[in-house]
Every structure is written in C-alpha cells, then in structure tokens.
Amino acid sequence: MPAPIRLAFSPDSDDIFMFLPLLTGSVDPDGLTFEAERADTERLNAHAAAGDLDVVAVSIAAWPGLAHLYQLLPHGMSVGRGYGPVVISVRPRDTASLRGARVGVPGMRTTACLVARLLLPEFDAVVVPITPYTLVFESLRAGEVDAAVLIHEGRLVYEREGFSRVCDLGAAWASATAGLPLPLGGNAIRRSLGPDLVARVSRVCRASIAWALAHREETMSALLERESRAGLALDRATLDRYLAMYANADTLDAPDDVRRAIAELYARAHAAGLAGAAPAVDFAP
C-alpha cells in the first residue's frame, strides 16, 4: 500500500467543506489513504516552503516561491468575484487614512496582504493570526492595530461585532483590473510524488469537492456538527452565505479568467517591486 498522502488545509469552512467527503469516506480514495491536519494560512505557507506535505492549501501569493516544489491544482481555489477580504476598523475611516497606520494582516505571505499592499496606501503590516477566530477583533478593540484585513468568516460578522468597513479588497481589485476575479487561495501538490500519483491524488481531491457541491446540505450539516473553533458562532445561514462565496463552481474547476487573474496578480506584484518575477503557472492534471 502506498504511503499515506499528507494533506493540510486551513480551519476555514470552505477548506473543510472541500475535504470532508474524502476524510469521511463519502468518495472512493482510489486505494490511497490520507492523513489530514489543519493550520492557519501562514503556517500552511511555511509548511509548503519546507516541502513536507503532499497536498497543502496555500496562498496564491505564496505559490511562486513554492513553484519548484509544488504545482497548483486546478480545483480547490477560493475566489472572490467582486468581493474578497475586507479591511475593517473600530470607527469609520477612508483608505487614505491608512497611510502609515498599523494594519493587521493574516500573514506576510498571504494573498490578502499582497493585495492590500497593491491597492492601499503604504501601511505598517502587523501579523494577527486567524486563530483564534476572535483575535483580530480583540486586537482592534485593544488598539494594537488601527485596522485589520479579514479573510475568514469574520468578514460576514464584523458589523454585528461593531466594526466599520474601510474597503473590500476584492471589489477594489475588480475595479483596478477591469473586472477580474480575485484568486485568494488554492491547493498545491508536491511535484516529487511523480506524474502518475499527482494525477491520481488530483482526481480524488476533485471528486471530494464535486461530492460536497452535489450534496451541499448534507455536507453543511456534517461541517456544523464538527465545528470547534472557539468564539465562532457559526449558524447555518452564515455558513451557507460563506460557502456560496468561496466554495462554488470556481472551486471545482478554475475557469480561464481565474487563471488570467493569477498571472495578473503576479505581474502587478513584480511591477510594484513587491515580488520577483513569477514562473509560468503549470497546473497539475
């Protein structure tokens, strides 16, 4: 029997939604076994940089630095179409006021941080991990940061927590790119598995996503039963809304405009001096 495939993804609902059918036996694993772990986005990027995982959820912004180790999978992407991470603050303010401000970001290698760098005035980035879920709100209330970028379900509940939106980075990206979607995260697979095993694992992962989408209500119920993040009062309506945004047809197969948007993100980052020239993206089968 082949060695277990080491799989890692974030605590966010869209990631769990994608892989739950695989991990609970709802899809045929094609003779493979999978060992899964969950970690926040920045730690996943670090794991991928070490090359010690077989399939790992990574920030799209981080992939160029991982390209020698990992291919992007054409499925499993989190994409915003006219929406994306939101920048919030305790009191109403405009984007111009963020110049020189302390802005909480989920990690320096995250797509949210890169897009904020591209679209906002120059600011002082302060890493605020996405776990525990409430940490970003606590950091804002304590005055540790002046504003913060939200990438998880918090983007749907910040108003009820009493915060104001400064801007939606996905909307700003669409405006700046003639309507391109914003590719935020994706799944990457280790090249050293070899072409045959890469294709086999890819098929199984895609089947898991397809099953979850085809059995959405059932998967949502199972996800809610397993939710364990402290401080996250995730009800079915909020989960439904979040999954509609980030676990959908774009997740099953990245269409052409998402692939163009990835290249555009890398080109803009390089032109702005925020990243080196990115290699051409070669998607796994």
BATORNU-732201 format. One record per residue: y, z, x of N, C-alpha, C in turn; residue in three letters. Coordinates in pm, whole numbers, padded with zeros to 5 digits, always signed. Each point is the difference from the previous one (the first is absolute). Layout:
# residues N
YZXYZXYZXALA ...
This chain:
# residues 285
-00120+00000+00085+00120+00000-00085+00125+00000+00088MET +00100-00083-00034+00123-00002+00080+00069+00135-00003PRO +00079+00026+00104+00078+00123+00004+00097+00003-00118ALA +00034+00119-00049+00095+00007-00112+00133-00066+00034PRO +00058-00063-00097+00134-00058+00014+00101+00112-00023ILE +00084+00024+00099+00099+00107-00009+00126-00054-00069ARG +00031+00060-00112+00106-00046-00088+00103+00111-00015LEU +00128-00035+00005+00105+00101-00018+00115-00059-00081ALA +00052+00081-00090+00111-00044-00084+00087+00119-00036PHE +00114-00028-00060+00098+00105-00028-00037+00077-00127SER +00067+00114-00024-00023+00074-00124+00061-00066-00123PRO +00080-00106+00018+00067-00062-00113-00101-00056-00101ASP +00039+00002-00127-00091-00038-00107-00051-00143+00011SER +00084-00092+00048-00045-00139+00008-00111-00017+00103ASP +00006+00075+00111-00106-00008+00100-00131+00057-00055ASP +00008+00116-00064-00120+00061-00056-00060-00091-00107ILE +00086-00058-00082-00044-00091-00107-00083-00115+00057PHE +00045-00056+00111-00069-00114+00059-00142+00033+00047MET -00017+00117+00060-00125+00031+00066-00092+00091-00080PHE +00047+00055-00109-00084+00091-00078-00129-00066-00049LEU +00004-00123-00051-00127-00062-00043-00102-00012+00113PRO +00046-00031+00119-00089-00010+00115-00060+00136+00035LEU +00083+00102+00001-00044+00132+00045-00082+00074-00105LEU +00007-00044-00126-00077+00065-00105-00120-00082-00045THR -00029-00110+00070-00119-00077-00028+00011-00099-00114GLY +00122-00034-00038+00018-00095-00111-00015-00145+00043SER +00005-00025+00129-00019-00137+00050-00111+00000+00105VAL -00063-00114+00017-00107-00017+00096+00059+00001+00142ASP -00042+00093+00086+00054+00005+00136-00064-00099+00096PRO -00086-00087-00051-00062-00104+00082-00073+00059+00121ASP -00069+00112-00022-00077+00061+00108+00081+00083+00097GLY +00129+00010-00021+00087+00076+00090+00023+00141-00055LEU +00031+00091+00089+00045+00132-00041+00143+00020+00051THR +00075+00080-00074+00141+00021+00033+00029+00149+00011PHE +00073+00036+00104+00052+00135+00016+00151-00006-00015GLU +00054+00076-00095+00143-00011-00032+00075+00128+00034ALA +00125-00018+00040+00091+00111+00018+00139-00040-00050GLU +00081+00101-00030+00135-00026-00049+00099+00063+00096ARG +00110-00069+00025+00105+00051+00088+00131-00063-00041ALA +00111+00063+00037+00129-00057-00038+00026-00127+00080ASP +00097-00076-00044+00023-00134+00053+00021-00001+00151THR +00079+00092+00050+00029+00000+00143-00124+00033+00082GLU -00083+00091-00048-00123+00031+00072-00098-00116-00004ARG -00003-00073-00111-00085-00119-00008+00043-00104+00102LEU +00132-00020+00013+00050-00094+00101-00042+00043+00140ASN +00004+00132+00025-00039+00051+00131-00151-00018+00022ALA -00080+00025-00103-00145-00022+00010-00029-00146+00034HIS +00071-00090-00067-00023-00142+00024+00039-00037+00142ALA +00108+00057+00050+00044-00030+00137-00106+00043+00102ALA -00076+00104-00034-00108+00045+00087-00126-00084-00016ALA -00006-00081-00104-00114-00089-00021-00128+00071-00036GLY +00012+00121-00060-00122+00078-00025-00048-00003-00143ASP +00049-00095-00080-00044-00016-00138-00037-00145-00025LEU -00091-00022-00095-00044-00136-00028+00088-00070-00103ASP +00032+00070-00108+00093-00050-00102+00104+00108-00022VAL +00126-00035+00010+00105+00100-00007+00122-00056-00073VAL +00056+00082-00087+00125-00038-00066+00114+00020+00099ALA +00079-00104+00021+00110+00007+00096+00129-00049-00063VAL +00110+00040+00059+00128-00056-00038+00007-00145+00049SER +00049-00088-00086+00016-00140+00042+00088-00007+00124ILE +00101+00084+00006+00090+00001+00116-00072+00036+00129ALA -00109+00076-00010-00071+00045+00120-00101-00102+00051ALA -00039-00096-00083-00112-00088+00037+00023-00078+00129TRP +00120-00055+00028+00013-00077+00125-00044+00077+00124PRO +00023+00130+00003-00044+00079+00113-00148+00029+00001GLY -00068-00035-00109-00144+00024-00013-00079-00130+00001LEU +00070-00113+00008-00063-00129-00023-00113-00030+00098ALA +00006+00055+00120-00107-00023+00097-00128+00073-00039HIS +00013+00099-00089-00115+00078-00043-00046-00032-00141LEU +00094-00037-00087-00030-00012-00143+00054-00130-00059TYR -00077-00054-00093+00046-00106-00089+00045+00063-00132GLN +00099-00061-00063+00034+00042-00135-00102-00057-00098LEU -00038+00079-00097-00083-00050-00109+00090-00066-00104LEU -00046-00103-00067+00084-00069-00099+00006+00073-00133PRO -00068+00112-00009+00001+00081-00122+00033+00144+00039HIS +00041+00077-00100+00031+00140+00026+00145+00027+00033GLY +00089-00096-00026+00141+00019+00033+00077+00070-00110MET +00098+00079+00043+00097+00060-00091+00129-00081+00013SER +00041-00060-00111+00112-00095+00002+00100+00038-00109VAL +00127-00002+00034+00104+00021-00100+00067-00131-00036GLY +00012-00027-00127+00069-00122-00046+00129+00039-00071ARG +00107+00004+00079+00129+00043-00053+00014+00151-00004GLY -00096+00069+00055+00002+00146+00010-00075+00040+00127TYR +00018+00124+00040-00067+00048+00119+00037+00144+00025GLY -00005+00044+00124+00042+00136+00031+00145+00022-00045PRO +00029+00120-00046+00137+00031-00041+00061+00102+00095VAL +00128-00015+00023+00076+00097+00078+00069+00092-00100VAL -00022+00131+00016+00055+00096-00095+00083+00105+00074ILE +00083+00070-00076+00082+00108+00056+00020+00106-00107SER +00052+00114+00043+00025+00110-00094+00110-00035-00098VAL +00103-00067+00051+00115-00038-00085+00021-00151+00009ARG +00064-00060-00099+00025-00145+00005+00081-00037+00125PRO -00039-00110+00062+00072-00053+00116-00034-00147+00012ARG +00080-00074+00076-00029-00142+00018-00064-00023+00136ASP -00048-00122+00020-00071-00029+00125+00093+00010+00122THR +00128-00034-00017+00093+00007+00113+00009+00141+00056ALA -00018+00099-00086+00012+00140+00043-00118+00045+00085SER -00101-00084+00013-00117+00037+00079+00020-00026+00149LEU +00109-00066+00036+00025-00025+00142+00009+00133+00075ARG -00087+00017+00097-00002+00122+00078-00067+00118-00068GLY -00047-00018-00123-00063+00110-00074-00143+00023+00049ALA -00050+00118-00030-00140+00033+00027-00083-00045-00120ARG -00084-00098+00022-00080-00057-00109-00147+00026+00028VAL -00066+00067-00093-00142+00025+00014-00081-00127-00021GLY -00093-00025+00090-00089-00116-00010-00144+00048+00014VAL -00095-00070-00057-00141+00045+00005-00068-00022+00134PRO +00068-00060+00094-00056-00026+00133+00077-00113+00065GLY +00012+00005+00130+00079-00101+00072-00066-00138-00002MET -00132-00003-00019-00070-00130+00000-00024-00054-00141ARG +00051+00068-00100-00023-00044-00137+00088-00119-00037THR -00047-00078-00095+00080-00113-00049+00127+00050-00065THR -00009+00111-00071+00119+00056-00065+00110+00028+00101ALA -00036+00056+00114+00099+00028+00103+00058-00129+00056CYS -00084-00099+00027+00049-00127+00054+00094-00068-00098LEU -00037-00007-00126+00085-00066-00099+00132+00075-00017VAL -00006+00133+00004+00124+00078-00006+00088-00032+00119ALA -00058-00014+00118+00078-00037+00119+00064-00137-00016ARG -00072-00091-00064+00051-00136-00017+00111-00007-00104LEU -00007+00082-00104+00088-00018-00116+00110+00104-00014LEU -00013+00113+00065+00099+00107-00015+00088+00010+00123LEU +00117+00065-00012+00081+00027+00119-00080+00085+00099PRO +00040-00001+00126-00075+00074+00101-00003+00149-00033GLU -00118+00058+00000-00016+00140-00036-00091+00071+00100PHE -00004+00132-00011-00085+00082+00085-00129+00028-00075ASP -00110-00060+00043-00127+00016-00070-00066+00132+00037ALA -00045+00072-00103-00070+00127+00017-00135-00013-00071VAL -00110+00018+00070-00131-00015-00062-00028+00118-00092VAL -00028-00031-00126-00044+00099-00099-00135-00049-00051VAL -00110+00062+00040-00133-00047-00040-00014-00007-00152PRO -00087-00088-00048-00017-00015-00145-00093+00105-00058ILE -00064+00077+00086-00082+00111-00049+00050+00130+00064THR +00016+00108-00075-00024+00005-00143+00102-00082-00078PRO -00037-00036-00118+00078-00088-00086+00144+00046-00018TYR +00022+00131-00011+00132+00054-00032+00090+00018+00122THR -00051-00026+00120+00076+00031+00120+00133-00075+00006LEU +00000-00125-00042+00124-00077+00007+00106+00059-00092VAL -00041+00045-00118+00096+00062-00092+00052+00132+00058PHE -00090+00076+00060+00041+00127+00061+00097-00023+00115GLU -00023-00104+00079+00087-00030+00114+00140-00039-00047SER +00007-00073-00109+00130-00037-00056+00074+00122-00053LEU -00070+00083-00074+00065+00118-00058+00047+00097+00108ARG -00075+00007+00110+00036+00091+00107+00110-00057+00091ALA +00040-00125-00023+00102-00061+00083-00050-00044+00136GLY -00131-00008+00017-00055-00044+00127+00023-00149+00021GLU +00009-00074-00108+00037-00142+00005+00104-00026-00109VAL +00079-00104+00021+00106-00034-00096-00051-00094-00109ASP -00102-00075+00033-00064-00093-00094-00143-00019+00047ALA -00082-00061-00083-00140-00019+00039-00056-00125-00066ALA -00095-00062+00070-00070-00118-00050-00133+00046-00060VAL -00022-00033-00126-00123+00036-00070-00093-00120-00007LEU -00128+00021+00038-00095-00111-00005-00119+00027-00091ILE -00015+00120-00050-00117+00033-00080+00041+00018-00146HIS -00083+00068-00079+00030+00017-00142+00132+00072-00025GLU +00054+00063+00103+00129+00066-00013+00110-00093-00046GLY -00017-00132+00027+00104-00094-00043+00009-00008-00153ARG -00102+00049-00070+00002-00003-00146+00048+00131-00061LEU +00007+00105+00080+00032+00132-00057+00124+00064+00062VAL +00066-00068+00092+00113+00063+00069+00113+00037-00096TYR +00017-00078-00106+00109+00030-00094-00026+00130-00074GLU -00124+00022-00041-00031+00126-00068+00006+00119+00095ARG -00004-00030+00132+00017+00106+00099+00147+00025+00030GLU +00087-00080-00061+00144+00022+00012+00070-00078+00109GLY -00064-00105+00053+00060-00077+00107+00060-00131-00050PHE +00090-00057+00080+00066-00125-00034-00050-00113+00090SER -00008-00118-00055-00041-00116+00079+00121-00061+00070ARG -00014-00020+00129+00102-00069+00078-00025-00151-00006VAL -00124-00040+00021-00035-00142-00013-00151-00015-00006CYS -00043-00113-00051-00140-00039-00001-00016-00104+00110ASP -00078+00031+00102-00013-00091+00114-00072-00130-00038LEU -00089+00006-00097-00067-00121-00044+00094-00096-00069GLY +00091+00054-00081+00100-00084-00067+00097-00057+00102ALA +00039+00082+00098+00092-00047+00103-00065-00108+00086ALA -00130+00016+00029-00074-00101+00077-00006-00131-00078TRP -00032+00006-00128-00006-00121-00082+00134-00071-00001ALA +00108+00076-00011+00135-00060+00000+00031-00068+00133SER -00047+00060+00108+00030-00053+00133-00087-00118+00039ALA -00112-00021-00071-00098-00101+00040-00026-00104-00108THR +00094-00017-00089-00015-00098-00109-00124+00028-00085ALA -00026+00129-00023-00104+00037-00094-00138+00025+00055GLY -00015+00007+00131-00133+00027+00055-00047+00140-00038LEU -00130+00016-00021-00054+00135-00022+00005+00079+00130PRO -00018+00131-00012+00002+00088+00117-00141+00050+00027LEU -00067-00051+00105-00135+00048+00035+00012+00129+00079PRO -00054+00108-00055+00019+00132+00059-00118+00046+00084LEU -00119-00005-00059-00119+00044+00071-00115-00096-00022GLY -00096+00006+00088-00118-00085-00013-00119+00064+00066GLY -00115-00060-00017-00122+00047+00065-00030-00090+00119ASN -00038+00063+00108-00033-00075+00122-00143+00031+00041ALA -00063-00097+00063-00141+00015+00039-00015-00026+00150ILE -00081+00081+00064-00014-00005+00145-00069-00129+00045ARG +00064-00073+00089-00051-00129+00046-00135+00013+00068ARG -00021+00110+00070-00122+00014+00080-00126+00016-00084SER +00014+00012-00132-00118-00001-00087-00072-00135+00008LEU +00074-00103+00037-00059-00134+00007+00018-00076-00130GLY +00004-00133+00007+00031-00081-00118-00091+00023-00120PRO -00129+00014+00024-00094+00014-00112+00022+00133-00073ASP +00011+00108+00075+00018+00130-00064+00139+00013-00060LEU +00100-00058+00063+00135-00001-00057-00003-00065-00138VAL -00065-00115-00010-00007-00072-00128-00078+00081-00104ALA -00106+00064+00044-00083+00079-00092+00075+00122-00053ARG +00065+00073+00089+00079+00117-00042+00115-00043-00090VAL +00063-00111+00035+00111-00050-00080-00045-00029-00143SER -00115-00063-00015-00052-00032-00133-00023+00127-00083ARG -00056+00102+00064-00027+00124-00071+00130+00068-00041VAL +00098+00004+00089+00128+00062-00033+00070-00074-00112CYS -00006-00132+00004+00063-00077-00109-00073+00026-00132ARG -00130+00011+00005-00076+00028-00122+00039+00134-00059ALA +00029+00098+00085+00043+00130-00049+00134-00010-00072SER +00092-00074+00058+00132-00019-00064-00016-00074-00133ILE -00082-00105+00001-00021-00078-00123-00061+00087-00109ALA -00095+00086+00036-00064+00088-00098+00102+00097-00058TRP +00082+00059+00087+00101+00095-00047+00097-00065-00097ALA +00041-00122+00029+00094-00071-00088-00067-00038-00132LEU -00127-00038+00007-00072-00040-00122-00037+00120-00086ALA -00009+00118+00060-00035+00124-00071+00112+00102+00022HIS +00120-00044-00030+00119+00077+00035+00004+00138-00065ARG -00027+00006-00129+00007+00128-00071-00103+00098+00053GLU -00121-00050+00024-00106+00085+00053+00036+00051+00140GLU +00054-00088+00082+00036+00040+00137+00116+00098-00002THR +00096-00021-00089+00111+00095-00012-00049+00139-00038MET -00093+00007-00094-00055+00129-00041-00068+00070+00117SER -00079-00074+00075-00069+00058+00116+00099+00045+00105ALA +00105-00076+00018+00103+00034+00099+00071+00129-00039LEU +00036+00011-00127+00069+00120-00047-00087+00124+00014LEU -00129-00014-00021-00093+00113+00014-00007+00049+00144GLU +00021-00092+00095-00014+00034+00141+00133+00033+00067ARG +00111-00016-00069+00131+00023+00062+00014+00145+00046GLU +00036+00019+00125+00007+00135+00056+00127+00026+00080SER +00095-00093-00002+00121+00022+00078+00084+00112-00059ARG +00034+00095+00083+00077+00116-00045+00138-00045-00050ALA +00039+00054-00115+00134-00026-00053+00015-00132-00071GLY -00106-00081-00007+00010-00129-00066-00050+00011-00143LEU +00093+00006-00093-00036+00006-00142-00015-00143-00050ALA -00113-00061+00031-00020-00142-00029-00067-00014-00137LEU +00077-00048-00097-00056-00023-00131-00044-00145-00012ASP -00071-00031-00106-00056-00135-00014+00108-00107-00011ARG +00108+00031-00070+00107-00099-00017+00065-00033+00134ALA +00023+00103+00083+00061-00023+00131-00096-00078+00089THR -00127+00038-00003-00099-00073+00079-00009-00146-00044LEU +00000-00024-00129-00007-00136-00053+00118-00083+00050ASP +00117+00060-00003+00120-00071+00045-00006-00029+00150ARG -00044+00098+00076-00007-00017+00145-00102-00108+00039TYR -00116+00003-00064-00102-00100+00032+00043-00140-00043LEU +00075-00009-00109+00052-00131-00041+00090-00058+00108ALA +00068+00087+00073+00091-00046+00105-00074-00039+00127MET -00104+00078+00037-00057-00015+00133-00150-00028+00006TYR -00067-00011-00113-00142-00038-00001-00017-00103-00110ALA +00010-00127+00037+00008-00107-00099-00054-00130+00061ASN +00041-00113-00055-00051-00128+00049+00035-00024+00146ALA +00117+00048+00043+00038-00014+00142-00095+00078+00090ASP -00058+00107-00053-00092+00082+00077-00135-00068+00015THR -00041-00073-00101-00130-00066+00006+00000-00116+00099LEU +00103-00079+00000+00013-00113+00092+00148-00023+00028ASP +00041+00013+00124+00141-00018+00035+00039-00146-00018ALA +00092-00030-00093+00040-00139-00021+00092-00050+00111PRO +00034-00126-00009+00075-00065+00107+00135+00068+00024ASP +00070+00041-00107+00133+00057+00024-00009+00136+00070ASP -00108+00074-00022-00018+00126+00073-00024-00029+00148VAL -00078-00100+00028-00026-00036+00140+00127-00049+00069ARG +00081-00077-00073+00129-00043+00057+00094+00118+00021ARG -00008+00096-00090+00086+00117+00012-00036+00084+00123ALA -00129+00007+00033-00042+00071+00120+00062-00065+00123ILE -00010-00132+00008+00059-00072+00113+00151+00019+00004ALA +00063+00000-00116+00145+00019-00007+00040+00140+00049GLU -00077+00099-00038+00028+00137+00045-00006+00008+00153LEU -00103-00059+00058-00014+00004+00145+00113-00077+00069TYR +00037-00115-00057+00106-00079+00060+00134+00074-00005ALA +00029+00064-00111+00126+00075-00012+00002+00121+00092ARG -00112+00068+00012-00006+00116+00089+00023-00043+00145ALA -00058-00112+00038+00019-00050+00137+00145-00043+00021HIS +00058-00071-00095+00139-00046+00013+00097+00117+00008ALA -00032+00110-00066+00088+00117+00000-00023+00090+00121ALA -00094-00037+00086-00028+00080+00117-00079+00127-00029GLY -00065+00003-00117-00077+00118-00039-00147-00012+00035LEU -00044-00117+00042-00141-00022+00035-00010-00122+00089ALA -00108-00008+00074-00025-00119+00079-00047-00114-00089GLY -00019-00115+00061-00050-00114-00076-00141+00030-00048ALA -00025-00024-00127-00131+00030-00057-00094-00118+00015ALA -00128+00025+00020-00096-00110+00002-00016-00058-00140PRO -00050-00122-00007-00031-00058-00131-00107+00082-00067ALA +00014+00020-00130-00095+00081-00073-00126-00082-00028VAL -00113+00047+00048-00126-00065-00029-00080+00094-00092ASP -00007-00035-00125-00071+00082-00097-00150-00013+00017PHE -00068+00111-00019-00146-00002-00002-00047-00076-00123ALA -00125-00045-00004-00052-00070-00118+00004+00089-00122PRO 
